[in-house]
Amino acid sequence: MLRLREASVTDADAHALLGAYFAERAAGFPAAQGEYRPAWPTAEQFTPPAGVFLIVVDESDAAVGCGGARRIRPRPGTREVRFEIKHLWLAPSERGGGEGRRLLAELERRAVEYGARELVLDTNASLEAAGGLYRSSGYVAVEPYNDNPNATNWYGKRVG
């Protein structure tokens, strides 16, 4: 089983994982949507209690995945604490064994610990496995909450 460790997005492992994630997304991004535009996260967004960034490590202590949760503005008309799940990614060799689900669950748990009542995320329809993971984890389609040019689908989940 893989392990999770908390990290800063500026750590070397985090930077390498995010770079691999962005490169994979750019290579597989639907041509009809234009060019993929990566958005490098800032450390402040993913530092407790504003957020958290986790790295997935294998038995040899090699970094093989990552994901984060960060506090964002409440939904208009509410004051409820809302967190966004970001940059959930596993190396291709680690996919299909449930580790993505475990990483998502831990990010959700941490967000709730920091006061989240609602979780949101965005993704692209071309990421069918990711969409399946989110839907099977209780996320439902919501109206767009941001203007991410890479996203085609937005999901939300009530928690806490």
C-alpha positions in Angstrom: 0.0 0.0 0.0 1.2 3.5 -0.8 1.7 6.1 1.9 0.6 9.8 2.0 2.7 12.6 3.4 2.0 16.3 3.7 4.2 18.6 1.7 4.5 22.1 0.4 3.8 22.6 -3.3 7.3 24.2 -3.5 9.0 20.9 -2.4 11.1 19.3 -5.1 8.8 16.2 -5.1 5.7 18.2 -5.4 7.1 20.4 -8.2 8.2 17.3 -10.1 4.8 15.6 -9.7 2.9 18.7 -10.7 5.2 19.1 -13.7 4.4 15.5 -14.7 0.7 16.1 -14.2 0.7 19.2 -16.3 2.7 17.5 -19.1 0.3 14.6 -19.2 -2.7 16.9 -19.4 -1.1 19.0 -22.1 -0.3 15.9 -24.2 -3.8 14.5 -23.9 -5.8 17.8 -24.0 -8.6 17.8 -26.6 -7.4 19.8 -29.6 -10.9 21.3 -30.0 -10.5 23.1 -26.7 -7.3 24.8 -27.7 -4.1 24.7 -25.6 -3.9 23.4 -22.1 -3.0 26.1 -19.6 -1.4 24.9 -16.4 -1.9 26.9 -13.2 1.0 26.4 -10.8 -0.3 26.5 -7.2 1.1 28.8 -4.6 2.2 27.5 -1.2 -0.1 29.8 0.7 -3.2 28.2 -0.8 -2.1 24.7 0.3 -0.8 25.4 3.8 -2.9 24.4 6.8 -5.5 25.5 7.7 -6.1 27.3 4.3 -5.4 24.0 2.6 -3.2 21.0 2.4 -1.1 19.3 -0.3 -0.4 15.6 -0.1 2.2 13.5 -1.9 1.8 9.7 -2.5 4.9 7.7 -2.0 5.6 4.1 -2.8 7.4 1.4 -0.8 10.8 2.8 -1.9 9.8 6.3 -0.8 9.5 7.5 -4.4 6.9 10.2 -5.0 4.2 8.7 -7.3 1.2 11.0 -6.9 -0.2 14.1 -5.4 -3.3 16.2 -4.7 -4.5 19.2 -2.7 -7.4 20.9 -1.1 -7.7 24.6 -0.7 -10.2 27.0 0.8 -12.0 29.1 -1.7 -14.8 31.7 -1.4 -18.2 30.5 -0.3 -20.9 29.9 -2.8 -22.7 33.3 -3.5 -25.4 33.9 -1.0 -23.9 31.6 1.7 -21.2 31.9 4.3 -20.4 28.2 4.4 -16.7 27.2 4.2 -16.0 25.7 0.8 -12.8 23.8 -0.3 -11.7 22.9 -3.7 -9.9 19.7 -4.6 -7.0 20.3 -7.0 -4.2 18.5 -8.9 -5.3 14.9 -8.0 -2.8 12.8 -10.0 -1.1 9.4 -9.8 1.6 8.1 -12.0 0.2 5.8 -14.7 1.9 2.8 -13.1 -0.1 3.4 -9.8 -3.6 3.8 -11.3 -6.4 1.3 -10.9 -5.6 0.0 -7.4 -7.7 2.4 -5.4 -5.0 4.8 -4.4 -6.7 7.7 -6.1 -9.8 7.1 -4.1 -7.8 6.8 -0.9 -6.0 10.1 -1.7 -9.3 11.8 -2.5 -10.9 10.6 0.8 -7.9 11.9 2.8 -8.1 15.3 1.1 -11.8 15.4 1.9 -11.2 14.4 5.5 -8.6 17.2 5.9 -10.9 19.8 4.3 -13.7 18.8 6.8 -11.1 19.0 9.6 -10.4 22.6 8.5 -14.2 23.5 8.5 -15.4 22.6 5.0 -19.1 22.2 4.5 -18.9 21.9 0.8 -16.3 20.5 -1.6 -16.0 21.4 -5.2 -13.7 20.5 -8.1 -13.4 20.9 -11.8 -12.2 18.5 -14.4 -12.3 17.9 -18.2 -14.7 15.5 -19.8 -11.8 13.8 -21.5 -10.7 12.5 -18.1 -13.3 9.8 -17.9 -11.7 7.8 -15.1 -11.4 11.0 -12.9 -15.1 11.8 -13.6 -16.1 8.3 -12.6 -14.0 8.5 -9.4 -15.7 11.8 -8.4 -19.2 10.6 -9.2 -18.8 7.3 -7.4 -17.4 9.3 -4.4 -20.6 11.3 -4.1 -19.9 14.3 -6.2 -22.7 15.7 -8.4 -22.6 18.1 -11.3 -22.8 21.8 -10.2 -22.8 25.1 -12.1 -19.4 26.4 -12.9 -17.8 28.1 -9.9 -14.7 29.3 -11.7 -13.5 30.3 -15.1 -10.9 27.5 -15.5 -10.3 27.4 -19.3 -9.2 23.7 -19.0 -12.5 22.6 -17.3 -15.7 21.3 -18.9 -17.2 19.7 -15.8 -17.8 21.0 -12.3 -18.7 18.9 -9.3 -19.7 19.5 -5.7 -20.4 17.5 -2.6 -21.9 18.4 0.8 -19.7 17.4 3.8 -19.3 18.0 7.5 
